[in-house]
Amino acid sequence: MELRHLRYALTLSEHAHFGRAAAALGIRQPPLSQQIKALETELGVRLFDRTGHGVRPTAAGEAFLARARQVLDHLDLAVRDAADAGRGETGSLAIGFLGTALAAVLPEVLTAFRTRRPQVRLELRELPSARQIEALLDGSLDIGVICGPPPASTRRRLSTLPLGRETLVAAVPSGHPLTGAASVPVRALDGEPLILSSRQAEPAAADVALAVCRAAGVEPRIAHEAHNLHTLLGLVACGLGIGIGPAGMRRFRHVGVTLLPLEPAAAGLEFHLAHRFGPVPSALGAFLRTVRQVHRD
C-alpha cells in the first residue's frame, strides 16, 4: 500500500464515479479501477459497492476512508512543520542571561524576535556568566548573554558576538560622605570596604573592577562578593561597603543606594552573545540575525 492508493480511494469516494475520479487524478480509468481492486485485495474487504450509476463506500470503506483522511492530513502537517522548522519559524531556544542584559540588551531583541518568530518557544534562565558557559558547553543552553569574552580554554568551542559595553559606576550607601558628590574618584575608594561581583560567577566583571582600582594606585579591600547585581545592591543598601558594577544597575533603582560615575571613567564591561560552534539550528540562526539587525538599527 502506498500513499497514492489512499488518494485514489478518497478521490473515488468524493466523485462517486470511476470516470470522474480518474479525470480528477489525471489518469485513465482502467488503471484506477485496477489500483482500487488491488487495494481491496490487500485489505481483504470490499471498499466500494459498484452500482449502475457509480460507486459508494461500504461500511468497511467508510472506516478506511476516515483513517486515510487522517493519514494524509497528518502528512500535510508534517510537511508544513518541517518547512517551518527549516526556516526557523518553530522550535525552541534556551537562552541564558544576566540581570543587566534583561534591563538593557535583551528586551529589544526578544520583542523583535517574538514578532518575527511567534511560534518559537523561548526558555529564559538568569545565570551568572560562568554557569552560562558551562551550560553552553554541555548543551543545556543554546545562547548565553555573558559578561566579557569566554575564557581562553573555551574559545575554540564557543562563538561570540559583541553586544556592547557598559561603563562602571560606584554604588554608594545612603549616609556615606560620597553620596552628595557628582562622581566618585577611584582614589577615594582607598581603604573603603568594597563589594564586587564574585570572581567565581563573573570573573570578567571582577577583573575589570580590580584593574580600575589598581590603575589608580588603590589596592582593593574586598569586603563581600556578590553572585548577581541585585545582591550587590542589597549589600550596599545594608551599609556593608561601596559596590562597583556596570552602569546598567541604574535600571534597578534600589532604595538606600546612590549610583555615581567613577572618575576617571573606567573602560567598562563588554557583553557578548555566545553559542556553541558547529551547525547552527534554524531557530538559532533566526535569533542571531535578529540580534544583528537590532544592533545595526
N, C-alpha and C positions, 0 to 999 in steps of 0.2 A: 504494500500500500504506500502510495506517495501523496504528497500534498495536492497534486493535480487531481487525484481521484476525489478528494474532498470537495475541491472547487467544482468538478464536473457534477457531483451529486447535488450540491447546493444550487448550482445554476439550473439543473434539470428540475429541481423542486420549484424554483422560482418561476420558470416559464411553463412548467407542466406539459411540455411537448418536446420530443427529441429534436425535431427540425429547428424550432425556435431557439432551443438551448444551444445546439451546435452552431447556429449563426452567431449567437451572442459570444460564444467562446472562440469563434474564428476557426472552427474545424468542420470537417464534413460529418454528416450524421452517422454513417456506419462505424467509424472509429469511436464515436461517443457511445453508441449502443454496445460495442464490444467492451469498452472500458467499464461501463456500468455493470455489465454482465460479469466481468472478471472480478469486480469488487464484491458483488453479491456472492459469487462462488467462494471467494476468500473468507467472507464473513459467515457463510453458511446459512444466510437468511435472504429472503426477498425484500429489497428495499422499496420497490415501486410496483404498483399494480398497473399493468398496461390496459388501457381501455380503447374503445374506438375513437375517442375524442382526444386522447393524450395519455398522460400518466399522473398518478397521485401517490404520495408516500404511504407505505404500510405503517402499522404501529411500530415495527422494528425500524423502518425508515425514519419515522419521526424522532425516535430516540437517538438514532445515529446522527441525524442531521443537526440536532440540538448540540451534541458534543462537537461535531465538526465545525459548527459556527464558533464555538468557544476556542477551539484549537487555532483557527485562522485569526480570530480576534487577538488572541494572546501572541501569535506570531507577529501581527502588525505592531502590537505594543512593544515586543522585543526589538523589532527593527527601529522603532522610534526612540526607545530608551538607549539603544546602542549609539544611534546618531547623536542624541542629546549629550550622552556621556563623552563621546568623541569630541564634541565641540566645547566641553567644559560646562555644559548647562545643567548637569545634575552631578550627584556625588556628594562627598563630604570633605571638609578640611578641619584639621585640629590645629588651632593657632595659639601659640604661647605669646604672652605679652607682659610688659612691665606696667606698673601703675601710671607712670608718666606717659607711656605710649598711648594708653587709653585716653588720657587727657589731651594729648597733642597730636600724635601721628595717626592713630587708628580710626577715630570717628569718621573723618572724611573718606578714608579708604573703604571702610566697611559699608558706609552709606552708598558709595558709588558701586561697590561690588554687589550688594544686595539688590540694587536697582537693575543691574545688568544680568545677574545670575540668581534670581529669586529662589530657584529650586535647589541650589547647593546648600547643604546643611553645614553651618559653622559651629564648631565647638571651641569656645574660648576658655583659656586657662591662664590665670595670673600666676606667673612663676618667676623667680629670680633668674638672671641670665645663665648662671652655672647649671641650674636644673633644666632650663630650656635646652641647653647644648646637649646634656645627657639624653633628654627625651628625643631630640632630633636624631641623634646617632642611633638610638635603639628603635626608632621608627614609630614611637608613640605620639610624636608631633610631626606635622607636615611643614609648618612655618613657625619661626620664632622671631619676635622683635626683641633684640638684645642690646645691652649697653656695651659699646666698644667692639672691636673685631674679635672673633673667636680665638681661643688660644692657638698658638702655632701648631701644636700637636694634632689639632682637628682640621686645619685649613685645607688639607687635601681631601677631606670628606664632606666639607660644607661649602656651599656657595653663598656669598653675601651680596647684598645690595645696600649701599649707604642711604639712610633715610634723612639724615640731618644732624645738626649739632646743637647742644644747649649749653649756655654759659653756666658757671657755678655761682651760687648765691650762699649767703650765710643766713641761717635760721637762728634768730636771737630770742631768748625767752623774755617775756614781759618783766619789766622792772630792772633789766640789765642796763648798765650805763650806755651801752652802744645802741640801745633801742631808738634813741632820738636822732642818731646820725643819718646822714644821707647815704652813706656807704660804710663798709667795714674794711679798714686797711688790714691786709693779711698779717702785717707785723703786730697788729693789736691782738691777734689770736695767741701770741706767745704766752705760754703759761695757762691759758684757758683750757678747761676740760672740753674736749671735742667729741661730737657724736658723728660718726661716719658710717657709710654703707659697709656692711660686713664684707670682708675680703673673701670669705668663703662663698657668699652669694653673688656679690657684684665686684669681682676683682678689678675690673677696669675703672669703675667709679671710685673705689677706694684708692687705687694707684694715682688717679688724677688729683684727687683731693690732697693726698700726701705730697705729690710733686709740687703742687701750688704752694703749700706751706714751706717746703724746703727751699724752693726757689727764692723765697723772701727771707731766708735765713731763720725760719721758725721750725723747731723740732716739735712735731705734733704731740700733744699729751692726750692720748685717746682714752676717753672715759667709758664709752659704750660703742658697740657696733650694732647696727640695725639691719634686719634682713629685708625690709622694704621701707619706702618713704613715709608711709603712714606711721610706722613705728618710730622712725627717726623724728618726725614732727611731734609725736606724742611724748617722746623722751625729752625733747626740748621744752615742750609746754610744762613738763614737770619740774623744770629748772635744773636739769641734770647736766646741762652744758650747751655749747653752741654747735649747731649742726652745719654741715656743708653738704650741699646736694645740688641737683640741676634746677634751673630756673622754672621748670615745669611744676615744681612744688607750689608755685603761686596759685595754681588752679585748685588746690585742695583747701585753702583758706582755713587753717587750723587756729582755733581760739587760743590766745596766750602766746602766739608766735608772730614775730615780725621778720619778714624776709627782706634782706638788703643785698645789693650788689657788692661784690668783693672789689677791692682796689689794691693793686691794679687788676683789671679784668682778666680772669683766667681763661685759658684756652677752651675749656669746656669739654663736655662729654659727647662722643659720637654714638649715634644709634644706627643699628643695622638690621636689615631683614635677612634672616638666614634660612636655608633649606638644604637638604642633602643633595650632593652631586648625583648624577645619573639621569635616567629618563624622567622627564617631568610629566606627571599626570595632567590630563586636560584641565581639570578644575584648578590645579595649582598654577598651570600656565596662564589661565584666565585671570587668576588673582594677581600674579606678577605683572601682567600687562596693565591691570587696573592701578597697581601701585605706581608704575612708571608714568601712566597718564596723569594721575593726581599730582605726582611730583612735578611733571612738566607744567601743569596748569598753575 
